[in-house]
Amino acid sequence: MPIITDHGLIINKIPYGESDLLITFYTLSRGKMTGIGKGAKRSKKRFSGRLELFSLVRFTGFAKPGISLPRIDECELLDPYQEIQYQPQAFFSGCYFLEIINRCCPEYQANRQIFALLTELFGFLTTPAGRNFTCQIRLFELQIIALLGFAPLLDYCLGCRNKANQNMLFFDPEAGGLICQSCHHRYPQAFPISRGTIAILNKFLQIDSNLRKKLNFTPQIMDETAKLCRSLLRWHTGQEFKSLKYIDNIDLFGQKTVIKPTDSLSKQFNRMS
């Protein structure tokens, strides 16, 4: 029975039977994988306090031939990123990225860049205070979309293949890129996008963590970038992301309209499923 050991970020957990948990990790060496934690809901010695969302762990288990789910026997907590659990804006933003990974990443396809980006994101979410929080989230969002293979094509019109040099330009999520005004009538889902947003998007892959902290978008670029990212992800997954409506509520009305004081964020998010 082969032993498996890896580093993983916990991106989902689901009760299974009376005492077990199905635990989904995004791992360093295997990509996304799900294992079964036998007795994880009851064991204080092997799992207690080590299976919260976002946590970075080193886990050990067994992968038996012919059995689809490996058995997870032990987790060592390396970084809990615990502060995320107590800040609604950070928590629901983090959950949005967990949804992206769960829906868009196939099992057992390792991508160390995604692992590194998630680790950087969770570190950022532990101390989210700052004037450009939403801007940084947009940049993380763009980079994860690119690493998933969904990067928008923004150099030319995908309808006529001419260079996109008209004043009025549009973005179509199904086509995955720009549409010029002349071709717009053939793409009913396309929506307007400004040249300022296009310029930022053309540079986002060159933006490192140091530059990300210094940038701040205008409201128009922020709105257009969010709409582009959400429409791309909706097209590729065929689903809405449940965490977005809570993020929007926080943005519109403040954190207290979303969270009940007696609830933990994790329990409330699970109830919203």
KEGUSE-9734 format. One line per 10 residues: number of its first residue (from 1); their letters; for each residue x, y, z of N, C-alpha, C. Coordinates in pm, 1 decimal. Atoms other than C-alpha are relative to their C-alpha. Layout:
<atoms>
NUM = A = X,Y,Z,X,Y,Z,X,Y,Z; ...
</atoms>
This chain:
<atoms>
1 = MPIITDHGLI = 86.5,-118.9,0.0,0.0,0.0,0.0,89.9,123.6,0.0; -93.0,-113.0,11.3,190.5,310.6,-124.3,-33.4,112.6,97.6; 15.6,-114.9,-88.8,243.9,585.9,128.7,6.1,127.5,-83.1; -5.6,-130.9,65.1,166.9,939.3,8.8,24.0,107.1,106.5; -28.4,-114.6,-86.3,308.1,1253.3,169.5,11.3,123.1,-87.9; -4.1,-120.4,82.4,259.2,1604.5,39.3,-37.5,120.5,85.5; 49.1,-125.5,-56.6,200.6,1968.0,127.4,-129.8,36.4,-72.2; 126.3,-34.7,62.8,-154.6,2084.2,67.3,-71.0,113.5,71.1; 90.1,-103.3,-51.9,-387.5,2380.4,112.1,-140.0,-59.7,2.5; 134.4,57.9,-11.6,-730.3,2274.4,238.4,-100.0,91.9,-68.3
11 = INKIPYGESD = 92.8,-81.9,78.0,-988.4,2395.5,-11.7,-145.1,-44.6,13.5; 138.3,41.2,-26.1,-1293.3,2193.8,91.2,-0.4,-118.0,96.2; 18.9,118.8,-84.4,-1417.8,1943.7,346.5,-149.7,-25.8,13.6; 140.7,40.1,-1.0,-1746.1,1749.9,354.9,-16.0,-116.8,96.1; 24.4,114.3,-88.7,-1882.8,1526.2,632.8,-34.5,-125.1,-80.2; 23.8,127.5,68.4,-1889.8,1161.2,530.1,-25.3,-105.5,107.0; 36.4,93.2,-105.5,-2075.5,921.9,753.4,2.5,68.0,136.6; 7.8,-52.3,-135.6,-2070.8,961.5,1129.5,128.8,66.7,46.7; -124.9,-50.1,-56.9,-1703.5,1029.3,1187.6,106.0,39.5,-101.7; -101.5,-25.4,101.8,-1521.0,1072.5,854.6,-21.8,134.4,-68.4
21 = LLITFYTLSR = 7.0,-121.2,81.8,-1446.9,1373.0,636.3,61.0,-27.5,-135.8; -63.7,-7.0,130.8,-1385.6,1405.5,265.6,73.9,133.9,-5.8; -83.8,-119.8,-4.9,-1098.0,1653.6,247.5,61.1,21.6,-137.8; -60.1,-33.7,128.6,-997.3,1828.7,-73.0,116.0,95.8,23.2; -121.2,-81.0,-10.2,-645.9,1970.4,-92.9,37.3,52.7,-138.8; -78.2,-32.6,119.3,-462.7,2170.9,-352.5,144.4,-20.2,41.5; -129.2,44.4,-48.0,-125.6,2004.2,-320.5,114.0,52.3,-87.3; -118.9,-45.9,71.1,224.8,2098.6,-422.0,38.2,-94.0,-113.3; -50.9,97.2,96.9,304.2,1777.1,-609.9,-107.3,-68.8,-82.8; 105.3,75.9,66.6,-35.0,1639.9,-715.9,-113.6,86.3,-51.1
31 = GKMTGIGKGA = 113.1,-83.7,36.6,-257.5,1939.5,-779.2,-117.3,-25.0,93.2; 118.6,21.7,-83.3,-613.4,1902.6,-655.5,-19.9,-148.9,22.7; 29.9,139.6,-31.8,-687.4,1577.7,-476.0,-92.1,-5.3,121.2; 91.8,21.4,-112.1,-954.6,1449.3,-240.0,33.3,-131.9,66.7; -23.6,120.7,-77.1,-892.9,1199.1,36.3,-102.5,-11.4,110.5; 94.5,21.6,-109.0,-1095.7,1050.8,316.4,77.3,-6.8,131.8; -58.8,-2.0,-132.9,-1000.1,1132.6,672.5,-80.5,-88.7,93.0; 72.5,94.7,-84.8,-1105.9,829.7,874.7,0.3,48.8,144.7; 13.0,-45.5,-137.6,-1237.8,940.6,1211.4,39.9,144.5,21.3; -50.4,-137.9,-10.1,-1141.2,1301.0,1134.2,-89.5,89.9,83.9
41 = KRSKKRFSGR = 89.9,-85.0,-78.6,-1450.5,1445.6,1301.0,14.2,-24.4,150.4; -10.4,34.6,-141.4,-1366.1,1274.3,1630.2,143.2,2.9,53.0; -138.1,14.1,-45.0,-987.9,1241.9,1639.9,60.2,134.0,39.9; -67.0,-120.5,-47.7,-823.2,1509.7,1853.3,151.2,-9.6,-18.6; -144.5,19.0,8.8,-476.8,1361.1,1825.5,51.1,23.9,-142.5; -52.1,-3.2,137.0,-443.3,1336.1,1445.8,-47.2,119.1,-81.0; 58.0,-100.5,88.6,-668.6,1610.8,1308.3,-49.3,126.8,69.2; 64.3,-111.3,-69.0,-793.6,1849.2,1575.9,64.3,134.3,-34.5; -45.5,-134.7,30.7,-767.9,2212.6,1462.2,88.3,11.2,-122.2; -92.0,-0.7,114.4,-578.6,2117.3,1146.2,-71.9,-7.7,-134.2
51 = LELFSLVRFT = 74.0,21.7,123.4,-856.3,2089.9,890.3,-91.4,117.2,-35.2; 80.0,-117.0,36.8,-992.5,2443.6,862.8,33.9,43.0,-142.9; -23.3,-51.4,135.1,-1033.3,2599.0,519.5,121.2,93.3,-1.3; -118.1,-82.8,27.3,-722.0,2773.4,382.4,128.0,-52.2,65.0; -118.9,42.7,-73.0,-484.5,2587.3,616.8,101.0,-68.6,-92.0; -109.0,70.2,66.3,-147.9,2476.3,484.1,45.5,-112.5,92.5; -35.2,115.5,-81.6,-69.3,2124.7,607.0,98.8,-89.3,-75.4; -74.9,113.0,55.8,172.5,1840.1,552.6,-75.7,-124.6,40.7; 83.3,115.3,-33.1,-35.2,1524.5,528.8,66.9,-129.6,-45.2; -48.9,134.4,30.9,41.8,1154.6,520.1,-120.2,-92.5,-12.4
61 = GFAKPGISLP = 109.7,94.3,16.9,-181.5,877.1,395.6,42.5,-117.8,-86.0; -24.6,120.0,78.9,-214.3,564.7,183.4,-91.6,1.7,-121.9; 78.5,12.6,122.7,-330.0,516.5,-174.4,-2.3,-146.3,-40.1; 11.6,143.2,29.0,-451.3,159.5,-215.4,-43.8,-20.7,-144.0; 40.8,27.3,138.3,-466.1,29.2,-575.4,-143.6,-49.3,-8.1; 139.4,39.6,17.3,-822.1,-3.1,-696.1,-98.3,78.0,84.6; 86.8,-84.7,-83.2,-956.4,241.5,-435.5,14.7,143.9,-47.5; -5.5,-132.3,63.4,-1048.5,581.5,-576.7,50.6,109.0,93.9; -38.5,-105.1,-93.7,-995.3,786.8,-261.1,113.7,-45.8,90.0; -105.1,34.6,-96.1,-666.3,780.7,-71.8,-47.4,25.6,143.2
71 = RIDECELLDP = 32.7,-17.4,-141.4,-689.8,751.6,305.3,100.2,96.6,61.7; -85.9,-98.6,-66.0,-555.0,1051.7,496.0,8.2,-38.1,147.1; -16.3,49.3,-136.4,-408.6,937.5,825.8,46.9,106.1,98.3; -55.2,-98.8,-92.6,-237.2,1242.9,967.8,26.0,130.6,-73.1; -30.0,-133.0,53.9,-202.4,1618.1,912.2,84.5,77.4,101.3; -80.7,-91.2,-81.2,67.4,1846.7,1045.7,-29.2,142.2,-46.8; 35.5,-137.3,35.4,-41.4,2209.9,1054.5,126.3,84.2,-16.1; -115.4,-84.8,27.3,217.1,2437.0,891.4,-34.3,147.8,11.6; 46.2,-139.0,-10.8,19.3,2763.1,863.9,-151.8,0.3,-8.2; 146.6,3.9,1.4,-347.7,2802.1,960.3,-65.1,116.0,-74.4
81 = YQEIQYQPQA = 59.2,-122.6,57.5,-394.1,3146.3,801.5,-129.0,33.6,75.9; 118.0,-4.3,-86.7,-632.8,3174.8,1093.9,-74.6,132.2,-6.7; 63.9,-132.4,-1.1,-698.6,3547.7,1066.1,-107.3,12.8,-107.7; 100.6,-6.4,106.7,-896.6,3488.9,745.7,-138.4,-33.0,53.6; 128.3,47.1,-50.8,-1169.7,3316.8,947.1,-79.9,108.9,71.4; 67.3,-99.7,-83.4,-1252.5,3633.6,1144.3,-25.6,132.2,-71.6; 19.4,-124.0,75.3,-1268.5,3896.9,869.5,-88.9,-29.6,-120.0; 94.5,37.3,106.1,-1576.9,3872.2,646.4,49.0,29.3,-141.4; -45.0,-33.5,135.4,-1425.4,4052.5,347.6,109.6,-96.0,-45.6; -107.6,93.1,34.3,-1114.4,3834.2,355.9,-53.7,-142.1,-16.0
91 = FFSGCYFLEI = 50.3,136.6,2.8,-1307.3,3514.2,427.3,-75.8,-29.1,-128.7; 79.8,27.3,118.5,-1557.8,3542.6,144.6,79.3,19.5,-128.7; -89.8,-11.0,115.8,-1292.2,3663.2,-98.5,80.4,-128.5,-15.2; -72.1,126.9,5.0,-1090.3,3355.3,-6.6,-87.7,-113.5,-48.6; 91.6,105.4,42.7,-1394.9,3132.4,-50.5,-27.7,6.3,-149.6; 16.5,-16.1,144.0,-1440.5,3274.7,-400.0,112.0,-73.5,-74.6; -111.4,68.6,64.9,-1094.1,3147.7,-492.9,-5.7,-150.6,22.9; 17.1,143.3,-22.3,-1164.8,2811.1,-331.8,-102.7,-57.3,-97.0; 98.6,43.6,98.5,-1472.4,2784.1,-552.4,61.6,-11.5,-138.9; -65.7,3.8,131.1,-1263.6,2867.7,-859.0,83.8,-126.0,-14.7
101 = INRCCPEYQA = -87.6,117.0,5.9,-1009.5,2596.3,-778.6,-81.3,-128.7,-3.6; 81.1,121.1,-4.3,-1274.0,2337.1,-692.8,-69.8,-27.3,-132.3; 77.7,18.7,122.7,-1466.4,2394.8,-1013.5,86.1,-9.1,-125.7; -76.4,-12.9,123.9,-1190.9,2462.8,-1263.2,122.6,-89.8,-9.5; -121.7,81.7,3.2,-897.2,2242.6,-1164.8,-35.1,-148.3,-3.7; 20.5,145.1,-0.9,-901.5,1876.4,-1264.9,83.1,-66.3,109.2; -74.9,74.8,-102.1,-781.1,1615.8,-1017.7,136.4,-42.1,-54.4; -132.8,54.8,26.0,-414.8,1521.6,-1010.2,70.2,61.7,-121.6; -79.9,-73.1,97.8,-277.2,1785.7,-1243.0,75.0,109.5,75.1; -77.8,-91.8,-82.7,-1.6,1959.0,-1049.8,31.5,128.3,-75.4
111 = NRQIFALLTE = -39.4,-129.6,53.9,62.1,2328.4,-1107.7,59.5,79.0,116.8; -66.5,-64.5,-113.1,318.3,2473.7,-871.6,-21.6,150.3,1.1; 28.8,-143.5,4.2,242.1,2827.1,-990.5,-132.6,30.4,67.2; 128.6,-18.4,-67.7,-119.5,2790.2,-877.5,17.9,-17.5,150.3; -25.0,23.0,-142.9,-2.5,2648.7,-543.3,67.6,122.3,61.8; -72.0,-116.7,-52.0,238.2,2941.3,-497.1,-90.1,122.4,5.5; 88.7,-115.7,1.8,-24.5,3197.7,-595.8,-103.8,-8.9,110.5; 96.6,17.5,-108.8,-281.2,3053.4,-353.5,64.5,27.5,134.8; -71.3,-24.6,-125.2,-22.8,3058.3,-74.7,21.8,149.6,20.8; -18.5,-145.2,-9.2,54.9,3422.4,-151.5,-132.7,70.3,28.7
121 = LFGFLTTPAG = 132.5,-58.4,-22.4,-315.8,3506.8,-166.8,-44.2,-16.8,144.2; 44.0,23.4,-136.8,-392.4,3345.8,171.1,82.6,81.6,98.1; -82.6,-86.7,-83.7,-98.4,3529.9,323.7,-48.7,143.6,-4.8; 54.0,-135.9,14.0,-237.5,3856.0,187.1,-131.2,14.3,76.9; 131.0,-8.7,-64.1,-586.0,3777.7,321.3,7.5,-0.5,152.5; -12.7,-6.0,-146.1,-454.8,3741.1,676.5,17.2,142.7,49.9; -16.9,-141.4,-36.6,-375.5,4115.4,675.6,-55.6,86.0,-112.6; 56.8,-62.9,118.6,-620.8,4258.9,421.1,-17.9,150.5,8.4; 22.1,-144.0,-11.8,-636.2,4613.6,557.5,88.9,74.1,-98.2; -78.0,-77.7,96.0,-525.1,4863.0,296.5,-90.9,64.3,-102.2
131 = RNFTCQIRLF = 84.4,-77.1,90.7,-652.8,5110.9,48.1,-29.0,-73.3,-130.4; 19.7,64.0,129.4,-617.5,4877.2,-250.0,-32.6,-148.9,13.0; 37.6,139.8,-19.7,-764.1,4552.1,-113.8,-69.1,-55.8,-124.0; 76.6,51.7,113.1,-1013.2,4512.4,-399.8,84.8,-4.8,-125.9; -90.6,0.1,114.4,-750.8,4605.0,-657.6,89.3,-124.1,3.1; -87.0,117.0,-9.8,-518.7,4332.3,-529.6,-77.0,-129.5,-24.3; 83.1,117.6,25.9,-802.2,4078.2,-531.8,-24.4,-16.1,-148.8; 19.4,6.9,145.4,-873.0,4166.1,-896.6,124.2,-54.0,-69.4; -123.6,45.9,62.7,-508.2,4107.1,-983.9,25.4,-147.5,30.1; -8.5,142.8,-31.2,-500.0,3774.3,-798.8,-96.2,-79.4,-89.6
141 = ELQIIALLGF = 103.4,65.4,79.7,-820.0,3683.6,-984.9,45.2,-14.8,-145.4; -49.4,5.1,137.3,-669.3,3769.9,-1323.8,112.7,-101.3,-15.3; -113.1,92.0,10.4,-355.6,3572.5,-1249.7,-43.2,-145.9,13.4; 46.5,138.1,-12.3,-541.8,3260.1,-1139.0,-73.1,-41.7,-126.3; 68.1,29.7,126.4,-757.8,3280.6,-1453.5,102.0,-32.8,-108.3; -104.2,26.1,99.4,-443.8,3298.4,-1666.9,66.1,-135.6,23.4; -63.3,128.1,-29.9,-285.5,3001.7,-1486.3,-91.8,-118.3,-30.0; 95.9,104.8,34.3,-603.0,2801.2,-1546.9,-15.2,-16.9,-151.3; 7.9,8.3,145.9,-566.1,2867.8,-1920.0,-113.3,79.9,-61.1; 113.9,-77.6,48.2,-853.3,3117.3,-1951.0,37.0,145.2,-32.0
151 = APLLDYCLGC = -41.4,-139.8,17.8,-647.5,3433.4,-2014.8,-69.4,62.4,-120.5; 68.9,-65.6,111.3,-840.7,3683.5,-2231.6,97.2,40.4,-110.7; -78.3,-42.1,116.5,-713.6,3761.9,-2583.2,-38.1,143.7,-33.1; 31.4,-143.8,3.4,-686.5,4138.8,-2612.4,79.7,77.8,-104.8; -81.2,-69.5,99.5,-463.2,4217.2,-2911.0,-76.4,33.9,-127.1; 72.4,-20.6,125.5,-717.0,4194.8,-3192.8,-144.5,-45.3,17.8; 140.8,40.4,-3.4,-1086.6,4149.4,-3265.8,-11.5,-146.8,-40.8; 15.2,142.0,29.2,-1181.3,3782.2,-3256.8,-105.9,-26.2,-106.0; 97.8,14.5,106.1,-1457.5,3847.2,-3509.3,62.0,14.4,-138.6; -57.7,-28.3,132.1,-1264.6,3998.6,-3800.3,151.5,-18.5,-5.4
161 = RNKANQNMLF = -144.5,20.9,-11.5,-906.5,3932.5,-3678.1,81.7,125.1,-29.0; -73.2,-125.0,17.8,-815.2,4298.1,-3730.6,46.9,52.0,135.3; -52.6,-57.3,-123.5,-609.2,4483.1,-3473.4,-105.6,87.4,64.1; 106.9,-70.5,-72.1,-835.6,4628.5,-3206.4,40.3,145.1,22.5; -39.6,-140.6,-11.1,-781.3,4998.1,-3273.6,-117.8,96.1,-11.4; 116.9,-87.1,2.6,-1138.2,5128.9,-3278.7,-22.1,61.9,138.1; 27.8,-68.5,-126.2,-1262.0,5367.9,-3013.2,-91.2,-82.5,91.0; 94.6,78.7,-78.2,-1545.8,5140.4,-2902.2,35.0,-147.7,-13.5; -34.0,140.4,-0.8,-1446.9,4786.8,-2802.3,-87.7,-74.3,100.2; 85.8,84.0,-82.6,-1633.4,4499.4,-2641.3,76.2,-127.3,37.5
171 = FDPEAGGLIC = -58.7,127.8,-40.1,-1546.5,4177.6,-2458.3,-108.7,-106.1,-2.1; 95.7,110.1,5.3,-1719.5,3848.2,-2529.5,56.6,-120.3,75.2; -54.5,110.7,-81.3,-1673.9,3571.9,-2265.7,3.5,-132.0,-74.7; -0.6,126.0,74.6,-1766.1,3288.8,-2503.0,117.4,-5.1,-97.1; -114.3,-6.3,91.1,-1510.2,3400.3,-2761.9,130.7,10.4,77.3; -118.3,-11.0,-84.1,-1266.8,3481.3,-2481.1,88.8,118.0,-31.8; -84.2,-114.7,32.6,-1151.1,3817.0,-2609.8,-77.7,117.3,-54.0; 56.1,-126.4,46.4,-1212.8,4151.0,-2774.9,-82.2,-16.8,-127.3; 83.7,-10.9,119.4,-1478.6,4231.2,-3031.5,-8.6,147.4,-36.5; 6.2,-140.1,42.3,-1473.4,4549.6,-3237.4,-145.3,42.4,-21.4
181 = QSCHHRYPQA = 135.0,-53.1,16.5,-1772.2,4775.0,-3292.5,-65.8,-53.9,-126.4; 56.2,49.0,126.9,-1816.3,4652.0,-3650.1,-53.4,-142.2,12.5; 40.4,140.6,-16.8,-1847.5,4288.9,-3535.4,-96.2,-20.9,115.9; 74.5,13.2,-125.5,-2043.5,4359.4,-3219.4,-136.4,-63.5,-18.5; 135.9,50.3,20.1,-2381.7,4272.1,-3370.0,-5.0,-152.9,-6.7; -3.6,146.6,8.9,-2269.9,3908.2,-3410.3,31.0,-66.5,134.4; -36.7,52.7,-131.8,-2181.3,3871.3,-3041.3,-91.8,61.1,106.4; 99.4,-61.0,-90.2,-2491.5,3936.7,-2827.1,41.7,5.5,146.3; -42.1,-0.1,-140.6,-2313.6,3856.9,-2497.9,110.9,101.3,28.2; -113.6,-90.6,-18.1,-2033.8,4108.7,-2556.7,-43.7,127.8,70.6
191 = FPISRGTIAI = 29.5,-123.0,-72.9,-2020.1,4411.3,-2326.0,115.7,98.8,-18.1; -104.7,-101.5,24.4,-1826.5,4740.9,-2353.7,115.4,-12.2,99.8; -118.4,-0.5,-85.1,-1474.4,4761.6,-2216.7,90.3,115.0,-44.6; -76.2,-121.5,31.8,-1254.6,5071.4,-2196.3,144.6,-33.8,-34.7; -140.6,18.2,36.3,-904.7,5112.2,-2335.3,90.2,-2.6,124.2; -78.3,2.8,-122.7,-774.1,5181.1,-1983.9,2.8,-138.6,61.5; 6.8,135.5,-53.1,-893.2,4838.8,-1867.9,79.7,-95.5,-87.0; -76.0,86.1,91.7,-747.3,4672.9,-2177.7,150.0,16.2,23.8; -142.7,-24.4,-24.0,-410.5,4837.2,-2109.1,47.6,-70.6,126.8; -35.9,68.7,-124.4,-408.6,4704.2,-1750.1,3.6,-150.9,-21.5
201 = LNKFLQIDSN = 8.1,143.9,21.0,-514.1,4357.9,-1862.1,117.2,-51.6,-82.9; -112.5,43.1,81.8,-237.2,4343.4,-2120.5,130.7,-6.9,78.2; -122.4,-2.6,-79.8,17.7,4400.5,-1843.0,-8.2,-86.4,125.4; 19.1,59.3,-132.0,-127.6,4196.8,-1557.5,91.7,-119.2,25.7; -88.2,114.4,-23.5,92.1,3890.3,-1612.2,140.9,42.9,40.3; -132.1,-49.9,-36.6,397.5,4109.7,-1561.1,2.0,61.1,140.1; 11.3,-63.1,-131.3,273.0,4233.9,-1224.4,39.6,-99.2,108.5; -41.7,86.7,-109.7,459.8,4078.9,-931.3,-61.8,48.8,130.8; 64.0,-30.5,-128.3,365.3,4088.3,-563.6,35.8,139.8,50.0; -39.4,-134.0,-45.0,562.2,4408.2,-494.2,-77.4,108.5,-73.6
211 = LRKKLNFTPQ = 73.5,-99.4,77.8,394.9,4598.9,-777.0,-149.1,-5.2,31.2; 141.8,14.8,-32.8,53.3,4458.4,-683.7,-39.1,86.4,119.4; 29.5,-77.4,-120.3,74.2,4634.4,-346.9,-8.9,150.0,-27.6; -5.0,-143.0,28.3,131.7,4972.7,-509.9,-110.5,47.4,-94.2; 99.0,-38.4,99.4,-137.2,4965.0,-777.1,-134.5,32.0,63.8; 137.6,-26.5,-38.9,-483.4,5109.8,-740.0,-78.2,35.3,-125.2; 78.7,-20.3,120.6,-752.1,5097.6,-1008.1,-101.9,111.8,19.2; 113.9,-90.2,-1.8,-1007.1,5360.9,-1096.8,-127.3,-83.9,17.4; 124.9,77.5,-13.3,-1369.2,5259.2,-1019.1,-42.6,-65.8,-130.7; 40.2,58.7,128.4,-1433.2,5204.3,-1391.4,82.1,-124.7,-32.6
221 = IMDETAKLCR = -85.1,116.0,27.7,-1134.8,4971.6,-1434.5,-32.7,-113.7,96.5; 35.4,101.6,-99.0,-1229.8,4789.6,-1113.2,-126.9,-74.0,-41.6; 127.7,60.1,37.1,-1587.7,4730.9,-1230.8,13.0,-83.9,-127.2; -12.5,71.6,126.9,-1492.1,4628.5,-1583.4,84.3,-126.8,15.2; -84.3,117.4,-23.1,-1219.3,4391.4,-1464.8,-78.2,-108.9,73.5; 82.2,97.4,-72.8,-1456.4,4225.8,-1217.7,-101.7,-65.1,-93.2; 100.2,54.4,92.1,-1722.0,4185.8,-1487.3,64.4,-97.0,-98.7; -70.5,86.9,94.2,-1468.3,4036.5,-1729.4,35.1,-133.4,66.9; -39.9,123.1,-68.9,-1334.5,3786.1,-1474.4,-120.7,-88.4,30.5; 117.3,78.2,-37.9,-1677.7,3679.8,-1355.7,-66.1,-62.4,-122.2
231 = SLLRWHTGQE = 64.0,53.7,120.4,-1814.3,3638.9,-1707.9,81.8,-114.3,-59.4; -85.3,109.1,48.8,-1514.2,3426.7,-1812.8,-19.3,-126.6,83.2; 14.4,116.3,-87.6,-1546.9,3199.5,-1510.1,-139.7,-61.1,-11.0; 137.1,50.6,16.2,-1923.9,3172.9,-1552.6,-11.0,-81.2,-129.0; 5.7,70.7,127.6,-1876.8,3070.0,-1915.2,70.4,-135.5,10.1; -77.3,123.7,-4.2,-1612.7,2807.1,-1839.8,-58.2,-102.1,97.6; 56.0,94.2,-97.5,-1794.4,2655.7,-1541.3,-148.8,-25.5,-20.2; 144.4,12.8,17.2,-2156.0,2709.7,-1644.5,-78.2,26.2,126.8; 65.8,-21.2,-129.4,-2235.8,2819.3,-1287.8,31.7,138.7,55.5; -28.0,-120.4,-76.8,-2265.1,3123.0,-1066.6,83.1,-39.6,123.5
241 = FKSLKYIDNI = -81.3,24.6,-118.7,-2025.4,3153.5,-772.5,-73.8,57.8,121.1; 87.0,-39.7,-110.0,-2221.0,3162.5,-446.8,64.7,105.3,89.2; -67.4,-94.5,-89.1,-1955.4,3359.3,-256.6,-7.2,142.7,-50.7; -0.8,-135.7,54.8,-1984.0,3656.8,-493.3,-112.1,86.4,56.0; 109.9,-83.3,-48.7,-2321.7,3766.2,-364.2,26.0,50.2,141.5; -33.4,-45.0,-134.8,-2185.3,3785.7,-10.6,110.8,105.1,-3.9; -101.2,-103.3,20.4,-1880.5,3978.0,-128.9,-66.4,130.2,-40.6; 69.0,-120.2,45.9,-2112.1,4221.3,-306.5,-79.6,64.2,112.9; 74.0,-54.8,-113.2,-2326.9,4258.0,6.0,91.7,73.5,96.5; -97.1,-66.0,-87.0,-2020.1,4341.8,213.0,41.4,132.6,-60.5
251 = DLFGQKTVIK = -43.2,-122.4,67.6,-1907.9,4596.9,-45.5,-107.5,107.8,5.5; 108.4,-97.2,7.4,-2251.7,4759.1,-60.7,-44.9,49.4,136.8; 67.0,-33.5,-124.8,-2373.0,4750.7,297.1,87.2,-10.1,124.6; -86.5,15.3,-116.9,-2077.0,4676.5,521.5,-6.2,-140.8,55.3; -16.2,137.1,-41.7,-1969.1,4362.4,697.2,-114.0,-48.6,90.4; 95.4,46.9,-100.0,-2234.8,4350.9,973.1,-131.7,-44.5,-60.8; 124.1,43.8,60.8,-2522.0,4300.8,725.8,6.4,-144.9,-42.8; -15.1,136.2,49.5,-2382.3,3960.8,628.0,19.6,-99.8,112.9; -42.1,94.4,-102.7,-2247.8,3804.3,945.9,-79.3,18.2,128.4; 62.8,-2.2,-131.7,-2443.5,3712.3,1256.3,108.3,-16.0,106.4
261 = PTDSLSKQFN = -107.5,4.0,-99.5,-2231.6,3772.6,1569.6,20.4,-136.3,63.7; -12.4,129.1,-67.3,-2303.1,3425.9,1710.2,51.1,-110.0,-91.3; -40.7,102.1,95.7,-2197.9,3241.8,1395.4,147.8,9.7,-32.9; -131.9,-1.6,61.6,-1854.8,3138.1,1278.0,-19.5,19.7,-149.3; 10.9,-23.3,143.8,-1787.1,3239.5,919.9,-12.1,-131.1,-75.8; 4.2,127.9,70.0,-1727.2,2878.9,814.2,-139.3,-62.0,6.0; 134.2,58.4,-12.7,-2064.2,2761.9,951.5,-100.6,76.4,-83.7; 94.5,-77.9,77.2,-2249.1,3049.5,790.0,18.1,-26.2,-148.8; -24.3,25.4,142.1,-2081.7,2988.6,454.5,-53.2,-137.5,-39.0; 51.6,132.3,30.9,-2168.9,2617.8,468.4,-151.5,-1.1,-6.8
271 = RMS = 146.1,-7.0,-0.1,-2531.4,2701.7,546.2,-52.7,68.5,-125.5; 40.3,-71.1,121.2,-2542.8,2928.9,239.6,10.1,-88.2,-123.3; -21.3,87.4,115.6,-2449.0,2637.2,12.3,-132.2,-41.8,-63.4
</atoms>
